[in-house]
Amino acid sequence: MTPRSAYLAAEGFERELEEELRRAGVGIAAWHGLLALSEAPPVPAAWALDTWTDPREMPVASIKSAATALRGIQRNWSLYAAAFHRRAALIEAALPPVKARPLHFPEPAPTGHLGGWTLLAPDRMLASPTKTSPFLNGAVRFEEDREGPPSRAYLKLWEALTRIGRWPGPGETVLDLGAAPGGWTWALAQLGCEVVAVDKAQMDPGVAALPNVIIRTESAFGLEPEKQPAVDWLFSDIICYPARLLGLVQRWMDAGRARNFVCTLKFQGETDHDTAAAFAAIPGAQVFHGAHNKHELMFCLLRDTPAA
């Protein structure tokens, strides 16, 4: 079996990735840890943290020969260590170091070329010079703020904005639906935009007191988009079934009252692959499972460009 693509799942979400690939007509020939190997060409996969788009099998007689083979292709490589950890670590040590320092948001994602490799056996390596994520094994890490935000939900928002390479700034208005206790509202307010936070539940007092935050104590689903002021961004981390969120997003799109969208699809019980596919089918949409997501996907849609 010669893999033509490989998909790295987050731990615990292998079943979601396998079902998504099955629906796309892609079979998994074998699993190597969390890495799904396929003989089919690569396809978009929301449940993959990272996709290896050009995997190649190589015989490696020694640690030196493995490192030499990788360096002969390119400089920067990310190790996925599913097995043979000691040998893999020695090969990695013989390669140029790749720094994986935490990002200080809003710092852009790395732009350097990065490949992925793993040992399938002590004498057999799989390496892909190209992959979809610029991060080691698809996982972005941040310098966390452990004092300002009322919850850690801001991390998945930071990750989504880093992945799409765009975020709100001064002069822009955003609507944060299902905002309580205020993790996303806090993160957005730090960017200097004007935030309208909507939730029937109580917001964290420190977040509510921020000068560029307006609180509306009402239901996000009770808003009539066509009667609302236009906003540059609509954010949602609402706990609801994805199909209901899809209806909400479609209403706001139809009303033309929001240009850019960042929403969490939260799955309760079984994964709703049909609704996830409906979100992905929206022109220009990005749907992905981030390293900071649980049983959920992120839906992002950019319909404008940053100001010059």
N, C-alpha and C positions, 0 to 999 in steps of 0.2 A: 504494500500500500504506500503510495507516494502522495502525501497531503498537498493540496493546492491552496488550502486556506486553513486557518486555525483561529479559534475564538476563545478568549479568556473570560470565564464567568466569575462573578463575585461568589465567594463561598456561601453556599446555601441556596443559590439560584441557578444551579445547573439544569434543573427540570424546566424552568422558564426558558432558558436559552435553547435547550433541545427542542421544545415545542415550537418556539418561534422559527427555528431553522427548518423543522419539519414542514411547517406551513409554507415556507419559502421554497420547498422542494429540495432542501439541502440535507443530506444524510450525514450522520456522524459515524465515521469509520472506527474511531477509538477515542477514549478519554485518556489524557495524560495529566493526572491531577485535575485541575480545574480547566485545562486546555482541551477544547474539543477539536479533534483533527478531522478534516473532511477532504474527500477527493474532488469536491466541486469547487469551482471558482468562488472567490469571496463575494458575499452579499452583505448589504446593510443589516446589522443585528443590534437592536436596541438593548438587549440583555447582555451583550458582551462589553466588558470594561475596555477591551482592546481586541482588535482583529489583526492577525498577521496576514498580510496580503500577498506575500511572495515567499512562502516557506520552502526550504531546501534541505534535504537530508545529506549529511556528510559523514564519512567514516573518520574517526579521530583515534589514531593509534596511541597518542600521548597527550598530556596536558599542553606541552609546547606546540604540537601540531594543531590542536584545537584553537589555541589563541592565535597562532599564525594564520590559520584559515580565516578566522573572523577579521583580523586586522587587514588581511588582503582584500577584503570586500569594502570595509569602511571603518571609521574610527569608533563611533559611539554605539554601544550595545547595552541592552537591558536583559538581565538574567531572570528567567522564570525557573526557579529551583523546585521542581516537583519530586525529584528523586536524585540519588547519587550526590548528596549535598556536599560532601567533603571534596569530591573531585570537581564538581561545578564551581565551588568557591575558589579552588586553586586556579582554575582556568580564568575565572573572573579577575583574580588578583594579577594575572599576567596581561590583562587588557588595560588600555587607558582608562583612568577613573572617570565615572560619570556622576556628577554631583546631583543629589536629589534633595536639596535643601527645601524647607517649607517656603511656600510663597507668602509674601506680604500683600494681601489683597488691598486694593485692586492692581496687582501686578500682572502683566500679561503672561500667558502660557509660554513655555520655552518654544523657540523656533528652530532649534538645532535638529538635524536629522538623527533619528534614533531607531535602531532595529531591535529585534527580540530573538533570544535563543534559549534552548533548553537541552538537557541531555536525555535522550530517549533510552539510552543504554550506556554503560561505561565507555563503549567504543563507537557510539553513534549519536550524532548531534543533529538537531533541527534548528535552523536559523532562517529568519526572515529579515532581509535588509530594510523592509518597509512595514509599517504598522500604522493603525489609525490614530493612536494616542501618542502625544509627545511626552507622556509621563511613564515612569517605570511601572510596568504591569498595569497601566491604565489608572493608577491611583494618585490623585493630586493630594498633597498635604499642605496645610496652611499654618501660619503662625496664629494660634488661636487667641481670642480675647476671652478670658475667664471671668471678667468683672462686669463689662458693659451689657451684654445681651442677657435676656431672661431665660433663654433656652439655647440648646446647641443646634437648633434647626437652621440657623444662619449659615452653617457650613455647607449644607447642600445647595443653598442659594448662591453662595460664593462659588461653589464648584460649577453650577450651571452657567453663571455669568462668565466665568473664566473659560469654559468650554466654548461658548458662543462668541467670545471675544468682544463683548459689548455690554455696557451697563449704564444706568441712568446717571445723570450728573446735574450740576446747577442749572437752573432754568427749565428743567423738565418736571412734569407732574406724573405721579404714579398712584395707582389704586392698589391697595393690598387687601385682598378679600380673605376672610377667615383669618384675620391677623393675630388674634389673641393666642398667647400672652404677649407677643410682640417681637419675636426673634427676627423675622424678616423685616418688619417695620424699622427696628433698630438698625439693621444692616443697611437698609436703603437710605435711612436718614443720614448715616455717616457719609454718604456719597454726595450730599448737598442738594438733593432734589426735594421737591415738596411731596410729602406722603399723606394720602388719605387712607386711614386704616379703618376697615369695616369689620365689625364682629359684634354679636350680641353678648358675648362673654367679656369679662373685664380684662382690660389691658394692664400690663405692668405699669405701675405709677411712674417709674423712671422713664420709660419709653413714651408714655402719654404726655410727659412734661417737656419733651424735646420741642424746640421752637418751630421746627419745620414739619411737625406732625399734627394732623387734624384727626380726631376720633369721631367715627359715626357708629353709634350703638344700634345697629340694625342688622338684619339678615342679608347676606350677600345675594341670596337667591330672590330676595324681595325687591332688589333694585331693578328698575326698568331702564335698560341701557340707553334707549333713545331719549330719555328725559335727563340723562346725566351729563355733566360737563365733559368734554373730550379730554382724554389723558394720553400721555405719550406711552405709558406702560401699564399693563394690567398684570398683577401678580396674584397667584392663588395657591395657598397651601391648605385649602379646605378639606376637611375629612368628609368625603362623600363618595358614592359610587362613581367610577369613571364615566359611565354613560350620562349621568346627570351633569358632570362637569363639562362633558362634550357639548351638551345642550346649552349650558351657560356661555361657553366660549363662542359657540356659533351665533348666539344672540348678540354678543358684543361685537363680533366681526360684522354681522349683517347691519348693525346699527352704525358702524363706522365710528364708534366713539373711543376706540383704543387701537393703537397702531402695533405695538409690540406686546407679546405675551410670554410669560414664564409661569408655568403651572405644574403642580405635582399631581400625578395620577396615582391615587392611593387604592391599592387592591385589598379588599376585605374578603378573606377566604380564598377562593380560586382566582387565578389570574385571568382577567378579561382580555384575552388576546385580540378579540374582534374590535373592541373599542380602542385598544392601543393602536391597531392597524388603521382605524379611522382617523385618529389623531395624526399618525404618520403620513396619511394620504393628503392632508391639507397642504396645498402648494407652499413650499418654502419651509415646512416644519422640520424641526429636529426633535427626535424622541430618543432618550437614552437613559440607562441606569447608571447613576454615578456611584463613586466609591463611598459617598456619604448617604446614599439612599438605602432604605430598608426594602420592604415589599412594595415598591413604587417606582414609577418612571417619571422623568422630567419631560415636559412638552415646552418647546421654545419656538417662537416665531418672530422673526425680525422683518418688519415691513417698512423700515426707514433706514437711513444711514446716519452716522454721527456727524454733528456739525463740524465744519472745517475750522 
